[in-house]
Each structure stands twice: as C-alpha cells, then as structure tokens.
Amino acid sequence: MADKRMTAAEVVGELRDGMTIGVGGWGSRRKPMALVRELLRSPVRDLTVVSYGGPDVGLLCAAGKVAKVVFAFVSLDSIALEPHFRNAKQAGEVDTLELDEGMFLLGLQAAAWRVPFLPTRVGLGSDVVERQPEIRMVTSPYDDGEELAAMPALKLDVALIHQNRADASGNAQFLGPDLYFDDLMVQAADRAFVSCERVVDTADLLKEGSHHTLRISRLWIDGVVETPNGAHFTSCVPDYDRDEAFQRDYAKAAASPETWAEFKAAWLDVSEDDYQRKVAGLGR
C-alpha cells in the first residue's frame, strides 16, 4: 500500500483560488484545525466552503479567504452563534447557501453517489426553498406527480477532515461518539486529505476501536497528515475535549478589527510548531 503521509503545508500547496472546499467535523467538534490554520497562512482565497460549520468557517471568513459558505449551521456549540461568520455575513462579505441539516446531508450523499440531485420533502414550505433559487423543484415521474425539493449535489474539489487515528495509506478511524458524516465529505470530493492525532500501523487500528470506527477508506484519501492536537481548539474525544477558555478568547476577538488583529498576530501569524508550543504553555 502506498505511503500517503504529507505535511500540512504540502496539503495546502495542493489548493488553488476559487476551489470548493469541504471541511469535516461538526460545529466545534473534531475540526481539521491544523489544516485550516495552514490554509490561513497561505495566499489561497475566493473559496467556497462547505461545512457543518464551526470555527473553521469563522476563521476563514475573518481572514478574507471565503467567497461563499454552504452550511447547515455555523456554531461553536457552547457558544451558539459563530461570531466571526456572523460579522462576515452581516457585512455582506460572503455569499451563502443556507440549508437544513438533512438537505446538507443529501447534498453530500448525491455528490458521493455522483448523481446531480436527490429529491426530498425536507425544506418544503420554508424559506430554504422559497427564497433561495439555487434550490429547485422536481416533479415525481410516478403516478402521484408530487412536487419535491431537488437538493443539488454538493460537489467538492477537496475535502479536509480530522480523525483520531490513521495508517500511512489513508485508512482512518474515529474514536469519539460520532463520525459527523466525514465519510460522505471525502466521497463527495475529487481529492481528500485526512489529518490525525497519530499515524499507527494498520494492524493497530483495531486495537484502539472496533470495525465500526474504521469508516474512512484509503481508497478515498490522497494524503495523511499526522498532527497531534490537530483539532485544537475544537474537541477530539477521547484524546481531548474542547478548549473552552481558548474558544472564549477566540469569540471575543470578533468584537472589533483591533481585537481580531491582536488574536491573529498572537495565534495565527505563527508557525504551527509555535502555535502548539503556545497552546502547551497555557497550562489549562
């Protein structure tokens, strides 16, 4: 099996302006934050970001990297609304396609199955359908002729996800309570990259969890990045919980351009090694 290990910088070096990027995880849980931070340090911009959104969306919006966000929600979980995304949306700095969680799931599924859309009743009678022309209707070809929403495939150029463990060839494992649809995210993408807390031998994956935790296949993965603490400040259970104190500092940085610039200079305009050293020094 091929050795697909890469650095975060090498992954981001594969990205280009204007791409559609899917980011795995859910809210402020198991986000590929080391890859997101590396993207922040790059010149890449004008991205369409597709995400069950959390600080991945907020950081990229605050840094001016985003042209459009396709989302079911953008939340920090313990802080209900992601303030950096809210600032960008209210200022009209990003276009958006806002979806019901179920519609978002169907969009990923359609892309994974390589079909243009999936029909659904989800969203009918709501502004998700009525006020967003990207969501079109379709008539059932069967006798009932029912009008359904046609959820378009959420086709991705690249997917970025984070898992607890992986082997060098790209088989990856989650050990927490939920996969958060990362398997659909990578299947919906032309190329996919996984970061992980630790790269282990393939045989050791089943020592950490059962077969049902091995849901990311090497067949879908183009690169593996070993990044201990790589989901910080989001959670990566059971390896670590969300850093609530850091998240509060991050949220407060949305108060003004000055507070954002201060946070960015302290935590984002540094190398990943320096970032991790500073996190370790917090003593929390």
Summary of the structure (lengths in Angstrom):
residues: 284
radius of gyration: 18.8
end to end distance: 40.0
largest distance: 66.1
contacts: 1010
relative contact order: 0.17
helix: 35%
strand: 26%
